[in-house]
Amino acid sequence: MLSADKGRGDAPEEKPSFIHGLRDVTAEEGDILLLGAPFIGNPIPDVKWTKDGETVLPSERIMLTCDGKKVL
C-alpha cells in the first residue's frame, strides 16, 4: 500500500504507484525470502506491507526497508 508522505526536494509532485507488481517466488521452509517492490512518487510514499488485510510489522524474523525508490 502506498500513500504520500515525505517530499523529494525540487522534483515535481508525482502520484505514488508501483513500477511493477510482486513477482512469484518460491522458497523452502527456513530459507531467507526477499521480496522487493520498486515504486515512484513525490512526495516519497509511506509504504506498508500487508498480508490477508493485516499490516506486516518488523520482528526478529521480518525486516522491512525502504530507500525512497524500492521497498524490501
N, CA, C and O atoms as a Maestro MAE file, in Angstrom:
{
 s_m_m2io_version
 :::
 2.0.0
}

f_m_ct {
 s_m_title
 :::
 protein
 m_atom[288] {
  # First column is atom index #
  i_m_mmod_type
  r_m_x_coord
  r_m_y_coord
  r_m_z_coord
  i_m_residue_number
  s_m_chain_name
  s_m_pdb_residue_name
  s_m_pdb_atom_name
  i_m_atomic_number
  :::
  1 25 0.857 -1.159 0.000 1 A "MET " " N  " 7
  2 3 0.000 0.000 0.000 1 A "MET " " CA " 6
  3 2 0.907 1.227 0.000 1 A "MET " " C  " 6
  4 15 1.892 1.268 0.738 1 A "MET " " O  " 8
  5 25 0.586 2.221 -0.817 2 A "LEU " " N  " 7
  6 3 1.373 3.448 -0.909 2 A "LEU " " CA " 6
  7 2 0.506 4.638 -0.532 2 A "LEU " " C  " 6
  8 15 -0.665 4.703 -0.907 2 A "LEU " " O  " 8
  9 25 1.076 5.574 0.205 3 A "SER " " N  " 7
  10 3 0.426 6.861 0.443 3 A "SER " " CA " 6
  11 2 1.518 7.920 0.554 3 A "SER " " C  " 6
  12 15 2.587 7.654 1.103 3 A "SER " " O  " 8
  13 25 1.253 9.129 0.032 4 A "ALA " " N  " 7
  14 3 2.255 10.194 0.015 4 A "ALA " " CA " 6
  15 2 2.610 10.617 1.430 4 A "ALA " " C  " 6
  16 15 1.748 10.690 2.305 4 A "ALA " " O  " 8
  17 25 3.913 10.898 1.648 5 A "ASP " " N  " 7
  18 3 4.346 11.273 2.987 5 A "ASP " " CA " 6
  19 2 5.439 12.331 2.974 5 A "ASP " " C  " 6
  20 15 5.215 13.432 3.477 5 A "ASP " " O  " 8
  21 25 6.628 12.040 2.412 6 A "LYS " " N  " 7
  22 3 7.771 12.946 2.508 6 A "LYS " " CA " 6
  23 2 8.159 13.485 1.137 6 A "LYS " " C  " 6
  24 15 8.068 12.764 0.143 6 A "LYS " " O  " 8
  25 25 8.590 14.737 1.068 7 A "GLY " " N  " 7
  26 3 8.938 15.368 -0.202 7 A "GLY " " CA " 6
  27 2 10.327 15.035 -0.712 7 A "GLY " " C  " 6
  28 15 11.210 14.663 0.062 7 A "GLY " " O  " 8
  29 25 10.519 15.171 -2.028 8 A "ARG " " N  " 7
  30 3 11.828 14.995 -2.678 8 A "ARG " " CA " 6
  31 2 12.264 16.324 -3.246 8 A "ARG " " C  " 6
  32 15 12.179 16.528 -4.457 8 A "ARG " " O  " 8
  33 25 12.715 17.208 -2.433 9 A "GLY " " N  " 7
  34 3 13.288 18.477 -2.871 9 A "GLY " " CA " 6
  35 2 12.484 19.225 -3.901 9 A "GLY " " C  " 6
  36 15 11.297 19.490 -3.710 9 A "GLY " " O  " 8
  37 25 13.151 19.573 -5.021 10 A "ASP " " N  " 7
  38 3 12.536 20.390 -6.057 10 A "ASP " " CA " 6
  39 2 11.825 19.585 -7.143 10 A "ASP " " C  " 6
  40 15 11.309 20.171 -8.094 10 A "ASP " " O  " 8
  41 25 11.786 18.255 -7.026 11 A "ALA " " N  " 7
  42 3 11.133 17.433 -8.052 11 A "ALA " " CA " 6
  43 2 9.634 17.709 -8.061 11 A "ALA " " C  " 6
  44 15 9.051 17.995 -7.016 11 A "ALA " " O  " 8
  45 25 8.997 17.625 -9.251 12 A "PRO " " N  " 7
  46 3 7.553 17.855 -9.322 12 A "PRO " " CA " 6
  47 2 6.787 16.752 -8.590 12 A "PRO " " C  " 6
  48 15 7.278 15.633 -8.441 12 A "PRO " " O  " 8
  49 25 5.584 17.084 -8.139 13 A "GLU " " N  " 7
  50 3 4.753 16.089 -7.473 13 A "GLU " " CA " 6
  51 2 4.426 14.964 -8.450 13 A "GLU " " C  " 6
  52 15 4.217 15.196 -9.641 13 A "GLU " " O  " 8
  53 25 4.387 13.747 -7.925 14 A "GLU " " N  " 7
  54 3 4.095 12.582 -8.744 14 A "GLU " " CA " 6
  55 2 3.279 11.606 -7.906 14 A "GLU " " C  " 6
  56 15 3.664 11.250 -6.792 14 A "GLU " " O  " 8
  57 25 2.137 11.176 -8.464 15 A "LYS " " N  " 7
  58 3 1.260 10.255 -7.756 15 A "LYS " " CA " 6
  59 2 2.014 8.959 -7.449 15 A "LYS " " C  " 6
  60 15 2.695 8.434 -8.330 15 A "LYS " " O  " 8
  61 25 1.911 8.425 -6.218 16 A "PRO " " N  " 7
  62 3 2.625 7.195 -5.883 16 A "PRO " " CA " 6
  63 2 2.042 5.994 -6.620 16 A "PRO " " C  " 6
  64 15 0.824 5.836 -6.710 16 A "PRO " " O  " 8
  65 25 2.927 5.154 -7.142 17 A "SER " " N  " 7
  66 3 2.499 3.897 -7.759 17 A "SER " " CA " 6
  67 2 3.682 2.940 -7.818 17 A "SER " " C  " 6
  68 15 4.841 3.356 -7.824 17 A "SER " " O  " 8
  69 25 3.366 1.649 -7.860 18 A "PHE " " N  " 7
  70 3 4.404 0.637 -8.007 18 A "PHE " " CA " 6
  71 2 4.788 0.547 -9.472 18 A "PHE " " C  " 6
  72 15 3.920 0.632 -10.342 18 A "PHE " " O  " 8
  73 25 6.074 0.376 -9.763 19 A "ILE " " N  " 7
  74 3 6.558 0.244 -11.129 19 A "ILE " " CA " 6
  75 2 6.085 -1.085 -11.709 19 A "ILE " " C  " 6
  76 15 5.716 -1.152 -12.882 19 A "ILE " " O  " 8
  77 25 6.092 -2.138 -10.900 20 A "HIS " " N  " 7
  78 3 5.506 -3.427 -11.286 20 A "HIS " " CA " 6
  79 2 5.088 -4.139 -10.013 20 A "HIS " " C  " 6
  80 15 5.562 -3.816 -8.923 20 A "HIS " " O  " 8
  81 25 4.204 -5.104 -10.157 21 A "GLY " " N  " 7
  82 3 3.735 -5.856 -9.001 21 A "GLY " " CA " 6
  83 2 4.767 -6.858 -8.516 21 A "GLY " " C  " 6
  84 15 5.823 -7.024 -9.126 21 A "GLY " " O  " 8
  85 25 4.454 -7.515 -7.427 22 A "LEU " " N  " 7
  86 3 5.335 -8.554 -6.910 22 A "LEU " " CA " 6
  87 2 5.393 -9.703 -7.904 22 A "LEU " " C  " 6
  88 15 4.418 -9.993 -8.596 22 A "LEU " " O  " 8
  89 25 6.531 -10.340 -7.965 23 A "ARG " " N  " 7
  90 3 6.712 -11.490 -8.852 23 A "ARG " " CA " 6
  91 2 6.606 -12.770 -8.030 23 A "ARG " " C  " 6
  92 15 6.908 -12.781 -6.837 23 A "ARG " " O  " 8
  93 25 6.171 -13.849 -8.684 24 A "ASP " " N  " 7
  94 3 6.088 -15.136 -7.999 24 A "ASP " " CA " 6
  95 2 7.466 -15.576 -7.542 24 A "ASP " " C  " 6
  96 15 8.440 -15.461 -8.287 24 A "ASP " " O  " 8
  97 25 7.549 -16.086 -6.302 25 A "VAL " " N  " 7
  98 3 8.809 -16.559 -5.749 25 A "VAL " " CA " 6
  99 2 8.531 -17.867 -5.004 25 A "VAL " " C  " 6
  100 15 7.450 -18.056 -4.447 25 A "VAL " " O  " 8
  101 25 9.495 -18.742 -5.000 26 A "THR " " N  " 7
  102 3 9.384 -19.990 -4.255 26 A "THR " " CA " 6
  103 2 10.586 -20.093 -3.328 26 A "THR " " C  " 6
  104 15 11.710 -19.769 -3.710 26 A "THR " " O  " 8
  105 25 10.332 -20.550 -2.102 27 A "ALA " " N  " 7
  106 3 11.421 -20.740 -1.142 27 A "ALA " " CA " 6
  107 2 11.090 -21.962 -0.291 27 A "ALA " " C  " 6
  108 15 9.925 -22.265 -0.036 27 A "ALA " " O  " 8
  109 25 12.126 -22.645 0.137 28 A "GLU " " N  " 7
  110 3 11.965 -23.780 1.045 28 A "GLU " " CA " 6
  111 2 11.788 -23.254 2.466 28 A "GLU " " C  " 6
  112 15 12.296 -22.185 2.803 28 A "GLU " " O  " 8
  113 25 11.079 -23.994 3.286 29 A "GLU " " N  " 7
  114 3 10.887 -23.605 4.674 29 A "GLU " " CA " 6
  115 2 12.247 -23.415 5.338 29 A "GLU " " C  " 6
  116 15 13.130 -24.264 5.215 29 A "GLU " " O  " 8
  117 25 12.407 -22.300 6.040 30 A "GLY " " N  " 7
  118 3 13.665 -21.982 6.715 30 A "GLY " " CA " 6
  119 2 14.615 -21.146 5.882 30 A "GLY " " C  " 6
  120 15 15.552 -20.563 6.426 30 A "GLY " " O  " 8
  121 25 14.394 -21.069 4.546 31 A "ASP " " N  " 7
  122 3 15.234 -20.230 3.682 31 A "ASP " " CA " 6
  123 2 14.854 -18.759 3.839 31 A "ASP " " C  " 6
  124 15 13.731 -18.435 4.226 31 A "ASP " " O  " 8
  125 25 15.791 -17.886 3.539 32 A "ILE " " N  " 7
  126 3 15.521 -16.451 3.531 32 A "ILE " " CA " 6
  127 2 14.722 -16.121 2.277 32 A "ILE " " C  " 6
  128 15 15.063 -16.574 1.184 32 A "ILE " " O  " 8
  129 25 13.678 -15.348 2.426 33 A "LEU " " N  " 7
  130 3 12.844 -14.919 1.302 33 A "LEU " " CA " 6
  131 2 12.919 -13.401 1.213 33 A "LEU " " C  " 6
  132 15 12.638 -12.702 2.186 33 A "LEU " " O  " 8
  133 25 13.297 -12.894 0.047 34 A "LEU " " N  " 7
  134 3 13.432 -11.455 -0.163 34 A "LEU " " CA " 6
  135 2 12.404 -11.014 -1.189 34 A "LEU " " C  " 6
  136 15 12.411 -11.492 -2.324 34 A "LEU " " O  " 8
  137 25 11.515 -10.100 -0.795 35 A "LEU " " N  " 7
  138 3 10.514 -9.532 -1.693 35 A "LEU " " CA " 6
  139 2 10.836 -8.062 -1.867 35 A "LEU " " C  " 6
  140 15 11.048 -7.350 -0.886 35 A "LEU " " O  " 8
  141 25 10.874 -7.602 -3.110 36 A "GLY " " N  " 7
  142 3 11.162 -6.200 -3.383 36 A "GLY " " CA " 6
  143 2 10.117 -5.613 -4.313 36 A "GLY " " C  " 6
  144 15 9.607 -6.302 -5.197 36 A "GLY " " O  " 8
  145 25 9.798 -4.344 -4.115 37 A "ALA " " N  " 7
  146 3 8.801 -3.679 -4.948 37 A "ALA " " CA " 6
  147 2 9.252 -2.249 -5.235 37 A "ALA " " C  " 6
  148 15 9.173 -1.390 -4.357 37 A "ALA " " O  " 8
  149 25 9.732 -1.983 -6.471 38 A "PRO " " N  " 7
  150 3 10.125 -0.615 -6.824 38 A "PRO " " CA " 6
  151 2 8.891 0.269 -7.024 38 A "PRO " " C  " 6
  152 15 7.855 -0.187 -7.506 38 A "PRO " " O  " 8
  153 25 9.023 1.535 -6.645 39 A "PHE " " N  " 7
  154 3 7.897 2.454 -6.756 39 A "PHE " " CA " 6
  155 2 8.374 3.832 -7.165 39 A "PHE " " C  " 6
  156 15 9.566 4.136 -7.133 39 A "PHE " " O  " 8
  157 25 7.412 4.663 -7.553 40 A "ILE " " N  " 7
  158 3 7.674 6.076 -7.828 40 A "ILE " " CA " 6
  159 2 6.689 6.892 -7.003 40 A "ILE " " C  " 6
  160 15 5.660 6.387 -6.554 40 A "ILE " " O  " 8
  161 25 7.024 8.154 -6.815 41 A "GLY " " N  " 7
  162 3 6.116 9.045 -6.108 41 A "GLY " " CA " 6
  163 2 6.852 10.198 -5.478 41 A "GLY " " C  " 6
  164 15 7.957 10.033 -4.960 41 A "GLY " " O  " 8
  165 25 6.249 11.359 -5.520 42 A "ASN " " N  " 7
  166 3 6.760 12.541 -4.841 42 A "ASN " " CA " 6
  167 2 5.565 13.361 -4.370 42 A "ASN " " C  " 6
  168 15 4.754 13.806 -5.182 42 A "ASN " " O  " 8
  169 25 5.456 13.558 -3.074 43 A "PRO " " N  " 7
  170 3 6.416 13.226 -2.005 43 A "PRO " " CA " 6
  171 2 6.624 11.704 -1.909 43 A "PRO " " C  " 6
  172 15 5.794 10.927 -2.379 43 A "PRO " " O  " 8
  173 25 7.742 11.291 -1.293 44 A "ILE " " N  " 7
  174 3 8.052 9.877 -1.131 44 A "ILE " " CA " 6
  175 2 6.904 9.205 -0.387 44 A "ILE " " C  " 6
  176 15 6.521 9.651 0.695 44 A "ILE " " O  " 8
  177 25 6.356 8.140 -0.956 45 A "PRO " " N  " 7
  178 3 5.215 7.479 -0.312 45 A "PRO " " CA " 6
  179 2 5.602 6.747 0.968 45 A "PRO " " C  " 6
  180 15 6.742 6.314 1.139 45 A "PRO " " O  " 8
  181 25 4.636 6.623 1.850 46 A "ASP " " N  " 7
  182 3 4.762 5.796 3.042 46 A "ASP " " CA " 6
  183 2 4.276 4.414 2.604 46 A "ASP " " C  " 6
  184 15 3.106 4.260 2.254 46 A "ASP " " O  " 8
  185 25 5.142 3.420 2.618 47 A "VAL " " N  " 7
  186 3 4.802 2.090 2.111 47 A "VAL " " CA " 6
  187 2 4.564 1.151 3.286 47 A "VAL " " C  " 6
  188 15 5.342 1.116 4.239 47 A "VAL " " O  " 8
  189 25 3.469 0.386 3.201 48 A "LYS " " N  " 7
  190 3 3.143 -0.588 4.240 48 A "LYS " " CA " 6
  191 2 2.888 -1.929 3.577 48 A "LYS " " C  " 6
  192 15 2.138 -2.016 2.604 48 A "LYS " " O  " 8
  193 25 3.519 -2.984 4.110 49 A "TRP " " N  " 7
  194 3 3.267 -4.343 3.641 49 A "TRP " " CA " 6
  195 2 2.050 -4.883 4.378 49 A "TRP " " C  " 6
  196 15 1.882 -4.646 5.575 49 A "TRP " " O  " 8
  197 25 1.200 -5.613 3.654 50 A "THR " " N  " 7
  198 3 0.050 -6.265 4.286 50 A "THR " " CA " 6
  199 2 -0.033 -7.707 3.806 50 A "THR " " C  " 6
  200 15 0.437 -8.040 2.719 50 A "THR " " O  " 8
  201 25 -0.633 -8.554 4.623 51 A "LYS " " N  " 7
  202 3 -0.914 -9.940 4.253 51 A "LYS " " CA " 6
  203 2 -2.293 -10.276 4.795 51 A "LYS " " C  " 6
  204 15 -2.563 -10.120 5.986 51 A "LYS " " O  " 8
  205 25 -3.158 -10.739 3.907 52 A "ASP " " N  " 7
  206 3 -4.533 -11.073 4.280 52 A "ASP " " CA " 6
  207 2 -5.223 -9.907 4.982 52 A "ASP " " C  " 6
  208 15 -5.998 -10.109 5.917 52 A "ASP " " O  " 8
  209 25 -4.939 -8.680 4.525 53 A "GLY " " N  " 7
  210 3 -5.580 -7.488 5.074 53 A "GLY " " CA " 6
  211 2 -4.974 -6.966 6.365 53 A "GLY " " C  " 6
  212 15 -5.421 -5.942 6.881 53 A "GLY " " O  " 8
  213 25 -3.975 -7.640 6.893 54 A "GLU " " N  " 7
  214 3 -3.327 -7.228 8.145 54 A "GLU " " CA " 6
  215 2 -1.948 -6.644 7.843 54 A "GLU " " C  " 6
  216 15 -1.221 -7.167 6.998 54 A "GLU " " O  " 8
  217 25 -1.587 -5.552 8.539 55 A "THR " " N  " 7
  218 3 -0.273 -4.934 8.356 55 A "THR " " CA " 6
  219 2 0.815 -5.857 8.860 55 A "THR " " C  " 6
  220 15 0.706 -6.413 9.953 55 A "THR " " O  " 8
  221 25 1.887 -6.030 8.055 56 A "VAL " " N  " 7
  222 3 3.053 -6.818 8.450 56 A "VAL " " CA " 6
  223 2 3.997 -5.879 9.199 56 A "VAL " " C  " 6
  224 15 4.365 -4.822 8.688 56 A "VAL " " O  " 8
  225 25 4.379 -6.266 10.398 57 A "LEU " " N  " 7
  226 3 5.252 -5.443 11.239 57 A "LEU " " CA " 6
  227 2 6.633 -6.082 11.342 57 A "LEU " " C  " 6
  228 15 6.757 -7.306 11.296 57 A "LEU " " O  " 8
  229 25 7.683 -5.248 11.481 58 A "PRO " " N  " 7
  230 3 9.033 -5.798 11.655 58 A "PRO " " CA " 6
  231 2 9.115 -6.639 12.926 58 A "PRO " " C  " 6
  232 15 8.433 -6.361 13.913 58 A "PRO " " O  " 8
  233 25 9.951 -7.660 12.890 59 A "SER " " N  " 7
  234 3 10.174 -8.516 14.054 59 A "SER " " CA " 6
  235 2 11.564 -9.123 13.924 59 A "SER " " C  " 6
  236 15 12.327 -8.738 13.039 59 A "SER " " O  " 8
  237 25 11.900 -10.072 14.801 60 A "GLU " " N  " 7
  238 3 13.211 -10.721 14.680 60 A "GLU " " CA " 6
  239 2 13.276 -11.590 13.424 60 A "GLU " " C  " 6
  240 15 14.368 -11.957 12.992 60 A "GLU " " O  " 8
  241 25 12.122 -11.926 12.827 61 A "ARG " " N  " 7
  242 3 12.092 -12.737 11.602 61 A "ARG " " CA " 6
  243 2 11.769 -11.923 10.354 61 A "ARG " " C  " 6
  244 15 11.952 -12.408 9.238 61 A "ARG " " O  " 8
  245 25 11.292 -10.689 10.528 62 A "ILE " " N  " 7
  246 3 10.872 -9.858 9.394 62 A "ILE " " CA " 6
  247 2 11.597 -8.520 9.437 62 A "ILE " " C  " 6
  248 15 11.526 -7.797 10.431 62 A "ILE " " O  " 8
  249 25 12.301 -8.193 8.340 63 A "MET " " N  " 7
  250 3 12.982 -6.909 8.227 63 A "MET " " CA " 6
  251 2 12.351 -6.147 7.062 63 A "MET " " C  " 6
  252 15 12.230 -6.688 5.963 63 A "MET " " O  " 8
  253 25 11.954 -4.913 7.290 64 A "LEU " " N  " 7
  254 3 11.361 -4.070 6.271 64 A "LEU " " CA " 6
  255 2 12.269 -2.869 6.036 64 A "LEU " " C  " 6
  256 15 12.663 -2.198 6.989 64 A "LEU " " O  " 8
  257 25 12.610 -2.588 4.763 65 A "THR " " N  " 7
  258 3 13.449 -1.445 4.456 65 A "THR " " CA " 6
  259 2 12.858 -0.662 3.285 65 A "THR " " C  " 6
  260 15 12.107 -1.202 2.473 65 A "THR " " O  " 8
  261 25 13.209 0.611 3.217 66 A "CYS " " N  " 7
  262 3 12.782 1.468 2.113 66 A "CYS " " CA " 6
  263 2 13.886 2.486 1.865 66 A "CYS " " C  " 6
  264 15 14.324 3.180 2.784 66 A "CYS " " O  " 8
  265 25 14.340 2.571 0.591 67 A "ASP " " N  " 7
  266 3 15.398 3.525 0.260 67 A "ASP " " CA " 6
  267 2 14.879 4.743 -0.504 67 A "ASP " " C  " 6
  268 15 15.670 5.532 -1.020 67 A "ASP " " O  " 8
  269 25 13.567 4.900 -0.579 68 A "GLY " " N  " 7
  270 3 12.971 6.020 -1.303 68 A "GLY " " CA " 6
  271 2 12.636 5.685 -2.745 68 A "GLY " " C  " 6
  272 15 11.967 6.464 -3.425 68 A "GLY " " O  " 8
  273 25 13.102 4.515 -3.224 69 A "LYS " " N  " 7
  274 3 12.809 4.071 -4.591 69 A "LYS " " CA " 6
  275 2 12.337 2.623 -4.631 69 A "LYS " " C  " 6
  276 15 11.714 2.189 -5.600 69 A "LYS " " O  " 8
  277 25 12.642 1.876 -3.563 70 A "LYS " " N  " 7
  278 3 12.288 0.458 -3.530 70 A "LYS " " CA " 6
  279 2 12.084 0.035 -2.087 70 A "LYS " " C  " 6
  280 15 12.825 0.444 -1.194 70 A "LYS " " O  " 8
  281 25 11.067 -0.790 -1.871 71 A "VAL " " N  " 7
  282 3 10.854 -1.361 -0.542 71 A "VAL " " CA " 6
  283 2 11.256 -2.819 -0.581 71 A "VAL " " C  " 6
  284 15 11.032 -3.514 -1.572 71 A "VAL " " O  " 8
  285 25 11.855 -3.276 0.512 72 A "LEU " " N  " 7
  286 3 12.245 -4.687 0.662 72 A "LEU " " CA " 6
  287 2 11.674 -5.213 1.956 72 A "LEU " " C  " 6
  288 15 11.875 -6.380 2.290 72 A "LEU " " O  " 8
  :::
 }
 m_bond[287] {
  # First column is bond index #
  i_m_from
  i_m_to
  i_m_order
  :::
  1 1 2 1
  2 2 3 1
  3 3 4 2
  4 3 5 1
  5 5 6 1
  6 6 7 1
  7 7 8 2
  8 7 9 1
  9 9 10 1
  10 10 11 1
  11 11 12 2
  12 11 13 1
  13 13 14 1
  14 14 15 1
  15 15 16 2
  16 15 17 1
  17 17 18 1
  18 18 19 1
  19 19 20 2
  20 19 21 1
  21 21 22 1
  22 22 23 1
  23 23 24 2
  24 23 25 1
  25 25 26 1
  26 26 27 1
  27 27 28 2
  28 27 29 1
  29 29 30 1
  30 30 31 1
  31 31 32 2
  32 31 33 1
  33 33 34 1
  34 34 35 1
  35 35 36 2
  36 35 37 1
  37 37 38 1
  38 38 39 1
  39 39 40 2
  40 39 41 1
  41 41 42 1
  42 42 43 1
  43 43 44 2
  44 43 45 1
  45 45 46 1
  46 46 47 1
  47 47 48 2
  48 47 49 1
  49 49 50 1
  50 50 51 1
  51 51 52 2
  52 51 53 1
  53 53 54 1
  54 54 55 1
  55 55 56 2
  56 55 57 1
  57 57 58 1
  58 58 59 1
  59 59 60 2
  60 59 61 1
  61 61 62 1
  62 62 63 1
  63 63 64 2
  64 63 65 1
  65 65 66 1
  66 66 67 1
  67 67 68 2
  68 67 69 1
  69 69 70 1
  70 70 71 1
  71 71 72 2
  72 71 73 1
  73 73 74 1
  74 74 75 1
  75 75 76 2
  76 75 77 1
  77 77 78 1
  78 78 79 1
  79 79 80 2
  80 79 81 1
  81 81 82 1
  82 82 83 1
  83 83 84 2
  84 83 85 1
  85 85 86 1
  86 86 87 1
  87 87 88 2
  88 87 89 1
  89 89 90 1
  90 90 91 1
  91 91 92 2
  92 91 93 1
  93 93 94 1
  94 94 95 1
  95 95 96 2
  96 95 97 1
  97 97 98 1
  98 98 99 1
  99 99 100 2
  100 99 101 1
  101 101 102 1
  102 102 103 1
  103 103 104 2
  104 103 105 1
  105 105 106 1
  106 106 107 1
  107 107 108 2
  108 107 109 1
  109 109 110 1
  110 110 111 1
  111 111 112 2
  112 111 113 1
  113 113 114 1
  114 114 115 1
  115 115 116 2
  116 115 117 1
  117 117 118 1
  118 118 119 1
  119 119 120 2
  120 119 121 1
  121 121 122 1
  122 122 123 1
  123 123 124 2
  124 123 125 1
  125 125 126 1
  126 126 127 1
  127 127 128 2
  128 127 129 1
  129 129 130 1
  130 130 131 1
  131 131 132 2
  132 131 133 1
  133 133 134 1
  134 134 135 1
  135 135 136 2
  136 135 137 1
  137 137 138 1
  138 138 139 1
  139 139 140 2
  140 139 141 1
  141 141 142 1
  142 142 143 1
  143 143 144 2
  144 143 145 1
  145 145 146 1
  146 146 147 1
  147 147 148 2
  148 147 149 1
  149 149 150 1
  150 150 151 1
  151 151 152 2
  152 151 153 1
  153 153 154 1
  154 154 155 1
  155 155 156 2
  156 155 157 1
  157 157 158 1
  158 158 159 1
  159 159 160 2
  160 159 161 1
  161 161 162 1
  162 162 163 1
  163 163 164 2
  164 163 165 1
  165 165 166 1
  166 166 167 1
  167 167 168 2
  168 167 169 1
  169 169 170 1
  170 170 171 1
  171 171 172 2
  172 171 173 1
  173 173 174 1
  174 174 175 1
  175 175 176 2
  176 175 177 1
  177 177 178 1
  178 178 179 1
  179 179 180 2
  180 179 181 1
  181 181 182 1
  182 182 183 1
  183 183 184 2
  184 183 185 1
  185 185 186 1
  186 186 187 1
  187 187 188 2
  188 187 189 1
  189 189 190 1
  190 190 191 1
  191 191 192 2
  192 191 193 1
  193 193 194 1
  194 194 195 1
  195 195 196 2
  196 195 197 1
  197 197 198 1
  198 198 199 1
  199 199 200 2
  200 199 201 1
  201 201 202 1
  202 202 203 1
  203 203 204 2
  204 203 205 1
  205 205 206 1
  206 206 207 1
  207 207 208 2
  208 207 209 1
  209 209 210 1
  210 210 211 1
  211 211 212 2
  212 211 213 1
  213 213 214 1
  214 214 215 1
  215 215 216 2
  216 215 217 1
  217 217 218 1
  218 218 219 1
  219 219 220 2
  220 219 221 1
  221 221 222 1
  222 222 223 1
  223 223 224 2
  224 223 225 1
  225 225 226 1
  226 226 227 1
  227 227 228 2
  228 227 229 1
  229 229 230 1
  230 230 231 1
  231 231 232 2
  232 231 233 1
  233 233 234 1
  234 234 235 1
  235 235 236 2
  236 235 237 1
  237 237 238 1
  238 238 239 1
  239 239 240 2
  240 239 241 1
  241 241 242 1
  242 242 243 1
  243 243 244 2
  244 243 245 1
  245 245 246 1
  246 246 247 1
  247 247 248 2
  248 247 249 1
  249 249 250 1
  250 250 251 1
  251 251 252 2
  252 251 253 1
  253 253 254 1
  254 254 255 1
  255 255 256 2
  256 255 257 1
  257 257 258 1
  258 258 259 1
  259 259 260 2
  260 259 261 1
  261 261 262 1
  262 262 263 1
  263 263 264 2
  264 263 265 1
  265 265 266 1
  266 266 267 1
  267 267 268 2
  268 267 269 1
  269 269 270 1
  270 270 271 1
  271 271 272 2
  272 271 273 1
  273 273 274 1
  274 274 275 1
  275 275 276 2
  276 275 277 1
  277 277 278 1
  278 278 279 1
  279 279 280 2
  280 279 281 1
  281 281 282 1
  282 282 283 1
  283 283 284 2
  284 283 285 1
  285 285 286 1
  286 286 287 1
  287 287 288 2
  :::
 }
}
